[in-house]
Amino acid sequence: MRLDRIEREEDVLVDVINCVGNPELNDTSLSCRTVDVSEGGMKVAADLDIPVDTVLGLRLDLSSVLYRLEGEVRWCRNEEKHYVGLLLDEDSPDYVNWTRMFQLDF
C-alpha cells in the first residue's frame, strides 16, 4: 500500500462520533478542510482542538463522488489553525473506493 501524501484542499464535513477526552464534542458537526490526503489517512484543518483518540465520521465530495469514511485522531497541533492527523478506519463504508482513487493517481 502506498502512503504517499497528496496535497489537496477539499471541504470535509466532520461529525464527532466518540470523544472520550471531551464528551461535550460528541454529536458535534463541523466543516473542515483537508490539507493533504493518503490512502490511510489525512491532515485536516479545523476551527477547534479535537483530542487524540476521538472517532470522527467524514463526508468528502471529491470529483462528484461522495466518500463516507471514519477516522481516529492520531495527533492535533495548534499553529494558528488546529491541524488534525487522522488514521482512516478500513471498515468505513467507502474505504475501498477511497483507496482505489489513489491507485488511479488522481
Secondary structure by P-SEA (a helix, b strand, c coil): ccccccbbbbbbbbbbcccccccccccbbbbbbbcccccccbbbbbcccccccbbbbbbbbcccbbbbbcccccccccccbbbbbbbbbccccaaaaaaaaaaacc
